[in-house]
Amino acid sequence: MFSSETISIEEEIRSYCAEKDIPLAELRWQPIPFNGEWGTSTSFFQTAAHEAKAAKGTGKKVIVPMRAQEIAENIKELIGLPKGISRVEAVKGYLNLYFVTEDFAERVITAILQEKSDFGRGKSKGERVMVEYAQPNTHHSFHIGHYRNAILGESLSRLVEFAGFETIRAAYPGDIGLGVITVLWIYEKFYKGQEPDGVHERGQWLLNLYVEATNMLTEKENETDDERILREKYDAERREMYLKWDAGDEYIRDLWLETREWSLDELKDILLQIGIQIDTWFFESVEDEPSKAVVQELLDLDIATDERDEGGAVLVKIDEKLGLKKEKYRTNVLLRNDGTTLYLTKDLSLAKKKFNEFGVDRSIYVVDVRQSLHFMQAFAILGLWGFEQAEKCYHLGYGFVSLPGGAMSARKGRVVIFKDVADEAIRRFTETSKEKNPDLSEEVRAGVAKAVGLGSLAYAMLAVDNSRDTIFDVEKALSFEGRTGPYIQNAHVRAASILKKFEGLKVESLESATFNFELTSHEIELIELLSRFPAVVEQAAKEYRPMIMATYAYDLASAFHSFYHAVPVLKSETDAIRDARLQLVTAAKQTLANALKLLAITAPEVM
């Protein structure tokens, strides 16, 4: 909010340090929590530490805390009392700047009302980010675990984009493998020519075929000889089909493409429903051949080792190549003895394509936590390969989703289809809405029910640390109390209801936004949170953690609910105070909308 002041002060600090030959560390301004006045602070501890390091061996002793305080005091004397700053203090190595309360409040509110949906948007970072997510295997149906992946990736994409990164949304579905062939086998053998009506029905039917086939191909307890012979016969047929696919058999390839499209139709329909637009699609099957060329390139560079002549495989001894004494990355296979590739091989090929063809500077992979070692190895090999972007590759791992009834298993048919959960959430809120707001038209109610139902699902996923497993409970998710999507959306609705009563007034007239009256504790808390929104955007994007924004959205909604109940707007003491509070409500509504959008949640006007 006071960047012009801090920029000017930073220039004076740099000049001073250059003149005194002080190795100035990066200045990082942090807000000072409100305690009667607002302020911002920066530390000189790192600068003092640099001096201490430089002084080693010179006989000069630098005590870091004392030196940090000395620098802070000198800077305080240097800058005096800049315009817009009420006082300056040097305390324990920190330089603290305090703002005139009225100025601070007005500047925060004015910035929000002027910038509106762009409030909090960061300046261009000059880097291109690709976020890879929303990529379930084909020939399955989209379940609640896939949804966690998709909503986590979409929220992260919105955050990094809003923070100033050019952002590409990418999906990389696994469209081949023994699991996919398993579905092709049972379909071709027992169900050829059958096709349920409806996009979602076809997707779910493929999942049912997978469960049925897996049951037929899995060894049972007390299996008879006839059952074993039949099972082995089926398995041989399935593997023969895989070999035909690999050889490019036209019939098998056509069957595969047709059924793959059924899965993709369902996936794209669901992504559309939850507000996700993928920019580019990659497929595992496409990367198979290019990845073999990558193996040869790594062999030529002496990064990979070919041990196939000894019955082994092509592999990378990562720790050895990095000169590590202790095991960290281990050894990883790139090409099996039979010449087939692995997930890692194709991930390396795809990374090369991302860097060279798409100009990606940062690559973020939203994949479950089980793949942590896999991505550590992939990034290490990319570094050995010479890609500078390897240091900016990031695996955003996430935990599993289960329901109160227990864990899911696609193989055993114990999965919770996302569409079923979404339909149920929308249905339940529709019924709640009829009780709470019976005057809504059916058209408006349907839109609100979708916004709140899907918002409840999104927030339930994003409010939990991504690395943790979570149990999804639809009853809790739809609650209007506590850390839920509807609770936050309801704060936006309450702000809208206040403003609707004052439609005849010029709510956006900046001249009326004067805060030269004694602010209540509720107003202070609200202004404090509003002022922090841009910093929260930067932090969430920098750390790749949508949960930071989810937590902030709840805190802001909670502060607004408290303000709503405690502070009169319509019956303010004076018209000037009323107008200032209207500005505050408008700013809160806008910031809530901005925060919800970054969480891929709609901000409704009514509920």
N, C-alpha and C positions, 0 to 999 in steps of 0.2 A: 504493500500500500504506500509505503514511503520510500520507494526505490530511488527516486530522484535525489532525496536527501542522503541516503546511504551511499549512492554512487559518488556524490560530491565528496562525502567524508572519506570514502575509500581512496579517492585520488590524493587527498591530503595525506593520508596514512602512507600510501606508496611513496610519495615524494619525500616524506620524513624518513622513512626506512632506507630509501636509496641514498639520501644525504648522509645518514648515520651508518651506512654499510650494515644494515640489519637484514638478515635473510628472511624476509616476510613470507609466512605461510599463507595458504588460501584463507581468505576471510569468509566465514560462514555466519550469516545473521540468523538468529533464532528469536522468535517472539518471546517476550517476557509475560508470563501469565498475569492477568489483571489483578492488581491489588491496590485499587484506588486510582490507578492510571495505567495506560497501555505503553508498551515500549518494545524495543528490540535490542539484542545484545550480540557481541562477538568476542571471542576469546583470543588471547595472545600466548597461550600456553605452547602451542605448536611452534610458533615463532621463537619463543624462548628456548624450546627444546632444540631447534635447529642451531641456535647460537651455542648452546652447550655442546652439541656434537662437533661444531666447527672449532670450538676452543680446546678440544682434547689434544693433549700433547704440546700445548702452547704455554702451559703454566697458569693460564687464566681460568679461574673457577667460576662457573655460572650456576647459580641455584635457580632452577626453573621457576618455581612459584614466585620467588621474589623478583626475578627479572620480568616475568609476565606482568606483575603488578606495576613495576617501574615503567614499562612500555605503555601500559594502559593509562597511567597517570600523566605521562608526557603527551600522549595523544589527546587526552582530555584538555590539557592546557592549550594545546595547539589549535583545536577546532573551536574553542569557545562555546557559544550557544547558537548553533545554526538556526535558520528560520524554520518554523514549524516544530521545533524541539523545545519542550518546556524545561528540561534539565538534563544534564549529563553527569554520570558518575563512573568512577573507576573502582571496582570492588573485586578483590581476589583474582586479579588477572583478567577481568572482564571489563569491557567498555559498554556501559548501558546507556541507551538513549531513550528518553521518555517523551511521549507526545502530548500535546494539548488534547485533553479528552474530547472536547467538542470537535476539534479538527479531525481527530482520528475517526470518530463515529460518522461524521459527514463524508469523509473521503471514502470510507468503506462502502457506505450505502450508495453514494454517487457512482462509484466504479461499477457496482453491480447493475444499477439502473441504466447506465450508459452501455455497458458491454453485453448485458442480457445473457443470451445463450453462449456467448464467448467468454463470460466471466470465468476466470481460472485457466483459460487456454494458455499454454506455454508458447514461447517463441520457437521458431524452427530450430531443431537441433542439428540439421544438416546431415542426418543419417536415415537410411532406409531400414525398416524393421520388417521381417516376415514372421508372422505368428502362425504356427501350424497346429490345427485343432479340428474338431468336428469330423473325425475320421474313423468311424467304426468299420469293422470288416464288412464286406458285402455278403449277401446271402444270409443275413441275419436281420433282426428287427431292432429298431432304435429303442434301447431301454433306459432306465433312469440313471444308470452309471454313465452311459454315453452322453446323457444330458448334462451331467456335471462337467464332463470334459468340454462340451460345446459352450456352455454358459460361462465357464471359467475363461476359455479362450476368447470369447467375444468381449467380455468385460475387459480383459487385458488389452485386447486390440483397441478398444475405445479409449482406454486410459493412455496408452503410449501415443496414440494418434493425437489425442487432446493435449498431451504434454508437449507436442511439437515434433514428433517423429513421423516421417512418411511411412505409412503402414500398409502392408500387403497381407490380406487374409488368405491363408492357404489350407487346403485339406489334402490328406494323403491316405485314402482308404486302402486297407489291405484287401485287394480284389482277387488274390490267388493264394494258393496254399492247400494243404490237405483238407482243411475244414471246408473251404469253398468247394473243392472237388467232391467232398462227401455229400454235399447237397445236390450237386450235379448228378452224381451217381444214382442216388435214390430217386430223384426226379425222373431221370431218363429210364430207369429200370421199372418203376412202379407207377409213376404219375404223369408220364409224357402226354402232352395235349391238354392237361388240366390247368386252369388258371382262374383263380378267384377274381371276382369283380372288386374293383376299388384299390386305390394305391396302397393304403395301409393294410388292407386284408391280404394283399399279395406278399407284402413284406413280412407280416406275421406268419403267414403260411410257410414261407421259406424257413423261418426259425423252427416251426413245428416239424418240418421235414428233417432239419438238422438234428433235432432231439430224437426223432424216431430212428434215423440212420445210426446215430451214435449208440443208441440202445441195441440195435441189431449187431453192431460191430464190436461191442464190448463183451469181454469174457465174463460169463456168469458163474456164480458158485454152483457146484454140483452139475456142471454142464455135461450133457450126454455127448457121445461120440458124434452122433448125427448133427447135433447143434454146433459142435466145434467145427465139423467139416463145412457146414453151411456158412458159418461165420468167416472161416478162412477163405472160402470161395468168394464171398462178398468183398472181403478186404482185398483180395487179389484183383478183383474187377475194378475196384476203386483206384488202386494204384496203377493199374494198366491204363485207366482213363487219364490219370495224371501224366503218365508218360506220353500219351497221345496229345494231350494239351501242350506239353512242353515241346513236342515235335511239330506243332502247328497244324494238327489235324483239323481240317475245315469244319467238319460236323461238330466236333467238340467245342471248337472256338466259337462257332455261331450260337450253340446252346448256352455257352458261358456268357457271351455278350448279352443275349436276350434276358437271361435271368439276372445278370448283374444290373441291367437297366431297371428291373423291378425294384431292387434294393435302393438304387440311386434315386428313383422317383419318390420313394417314401422318405428317404433322407432329406432330399431337397424340399419336399413339402413341409416337413417338420422344421427345417431351418428357416423357411419363409415364415412359418407361424411364430417362431420365437425371435424373429427380427435379425437373422444372420444372413449376410450376403457374402459368399465366398468369392474372392477375386480370381483365384487360380486353383485348378484341380490337378493334382499329381496322382499317379496310380502305381502301386507296387509292381504290377505286371509290366509296365512300361520301363521301369528302371532295371529290369533283370539283365538285359543284354548290355546296356551301357555300364553296368556295374562290373561286368567281366573285364571290360577295357580298363576300368579303374584298378582292378587287381594287377593287371599287367603293368600299368603305370607305376604302381607302388613297388612292384618287383624290380622294375628298371631303376627306380630311385634307391634301391636297397633299403626300403622301409619294411617291405614284406619279405618273408622267407618261404621258399617252395620246398616242402618236405614230402611231396606226393610220391617221389621215387622210393621213399622208405615206407610207403603205406600211410603217410600222414596227409597233411593238407597244406594249403597256403595260409600262412598266419603272420601276425605282427606281434613280436615280442616287445610289447610297449615299454615296460619298465627297463628292459635292457637297452632299447634304443634311446631312452631318455637319460640313461646313466644312473638310474635310481638303485640304491642299495637295498632298500626295503620294498616289499611288494605293495603296490598301490593299484596299478591298472591291469596287471597280470598279462596274459597272452590271449589273443583273440583270433579266431579262425575267420578268414575272408572267403575262402573257397574250399569246399569239401573235396575229398579225394575223387569223387565222381564228377567233379566240375560244376556242381550246383552252388548257387550263392546263398547267402544268409541275410537276415534283416540288416546287420551291420554293413554288409557290402553295398546294399541298395541305399542305405542312409548316407553313406559316403558319396555315392554317385549323385544322389539328390542334392546333397550339400554343395557339391561342385557346381551343379546346375544353378542353384540359388545364388551362389556368389558370382559366377561368371555370366550367366544369362539374365539374371534379375537384378544384379548390382546390389545385393543385400549386404548391409553392414552388420546387422544383428539378426540372429536367427533364434527364435524361441520355440521350443517343442513342448506342447501340452500333452503329456503322456503319463500314464499312471506310475506311481512310485516304484513299482517293481523293476522298471527299466532304468533306474538310477545308474547302476554300474555300466550298462550298455552305452548310455550317453556320455559318461565320463570317458569311456574308451574311445568312442567316436570322436569326441572333441580333441582328445589327446592325439589321435592319428591325424586329424585335420591340421593340428599344429605341426606335427612332424612333416606333413605334406607341404607345409609352407603357407598355409592360409592364415593371414593375420586375423581374419574374422573369427577364428577358433576361440580367441579369448573372449569374444562377445556372443558366443553361443550359450544358450541357457536352457536347462531342462526344468520346466515347471511341473513338478510331480504332484499328483493328487491321490488321496486315499479312496478307498472303496465306499460305495453307497449300499446300505442295506435298509431294510424296513423293520419295524418292530417285530415282525414274524421271523426274521433271520436273514442270513446272507443269500446272495443270488448265485446261480450257476446255470449258464446257458446249456451246458452239456446235459444237465439233468432237467432242463425245462423250468427251473426255478428262477425266472426273471420277471421283473416288473416293467411292463411295456410303458414307455413314456407317455404315449398318447392316452392310455387308460388313466394314468395319474393326472395328466393335464385336464382331461375331460371331467374327471371327478372333482378337481379343484374348482373348475369353472362352474360346474353344476352346484356345488355347495355354496359358492358365493352368490350365485343367482338366487338361491333360496333365502340366504341371509339378507340380500338386498331387498327382496320383496317385503321382508318384515321391517327393515330399518328405513327404507325409502320407497314406500308403495306408489308414490306419484311419478316415479321415473317411467318414461316411455319404454316399451320393450326393446326398441332399437338401441336407445342409450344404455339400457340395463345390460344388453348383450355385450356391448363394447366395454363397459365398465367391468363386467364379470370376467371377460377375457384378460383385461389389463391387471386386475387384482389377482385372479387365479394364477396366471403365469408369473406375475410379480412375486407371489408368495413362494413359488417354486425356485425362482432365480435367487431370491434373497436367502432362502434356506440353504442353498448350496454355497453362496458367496460369503456368507457371514461366518463360516467355519474355516479355520486355517486349512489351506489347500492340501497340506501334507497329512492331515488327519483323516481317518475313516469317519464316516458320519451315518447316523441313522435318520432316515427321512420319515417324519411323522406329519401327515397331511393335516391333522387336527391342530397341531401346534403351529404349523406354517401359516394357516389361514387365520390365526388369532389376531385380534385388533390390539392386543396388549403385548408388551415385551419386544424382544428383538425379532420383529417379523416385517415382511414387506408391506402388508396392509397397514401396520402401525405408521410406517414412514409415509406411505401414500396418503393416509388419512390426515397427516399434518399438512400436506400440500392442499388437500381438499378444504381443510379448515381455513387456510390462508386465502384460498380462492373465495370462500363464502364471505369472509370479512370484506374483501375488496369488491365483491359484487354489490354489497350494500352501499358502497361509496362510488358507484360508477359515474355519478354526475360530477365528481370532483376530479381535478387534474392530478391524479395520483403520481404521474411521472414528471410533474413539474419540479425540477431540481431546486428552484428557489425556496420551496417550502420545507426542504430537508435541513432544518436547523435543530441542533441538539443541545441548545444552551439552556437546558433544564436539568434537574437532578435525575439521573437515570436510575431506574429500579434495578435490582439485582438480576431480574429476568431479562431486561433489555441488555444489560452488560454481558450476560452469558451468551445471548443470541448474537450480538455484534461481534463478540470475541470469536465465536465459532464461524461466523460468516467470513471474517477476516482471514481465517486459516485455510479456507477452501483451496486457493491456488497452491499453497505449500503441500496440502494433502494430495493433490493431483500429482505434483512432482514426486513426492515420496512413493506413492503407490506405483507410479510408472517406473521409477528408478529401481525399486525393489521387486518389481513384477508381482505385486501382491494386491489383488482386488479386494481382499478382506479389509485392507486399510480404509478404502473408500466405503465399504459396507459398514464398518464401525462408525466412521464419520457421519454417514447418512443417518444412522440411528441416533447418534448424539445430537445432531442438528434437529431432527424430528422431536426428540425428547425435550430439547430446550424450547422449541416452538410450542409444543403442547403446554408446557409450564407457563410460558408467556401468555398463551391464549386464555388459560384459566385465571391468571392472576392480574393481568394488566388490561385496563379498559382502553378501548380504542374509540368506539362510538361516544363514550361518555368521558373522554379525556378532559382534564382541567381547563384547557384552552384550545382554541382552534389550531394554534401553532403546534402544540404538543400532539394533537390529533393527527395533523398532517405529517409530522415527523414519524409518528408511529405507523401511519399508512405506508410511508416510504419503507420503514423497517419490515413491515409485513410483505410488501412487494418484493423486497430484496430477499427475504427468507424464502418466499415461494419460488423465486427464480433459482436460487441456489439449490433448493431441494430438487427442483426439476433437473438441474444440471447434474447433480449427484446421482439421481435415479437413472438418468440416461446413460451415465458411465457404467452403471450396473445392468444395463440392458433391460430396465424396468420402465414402464410407462407411468407418467405422472398424471392421474385423472383429475378432472375438475370437480366431479361429483362422485359419491359412492352410495 
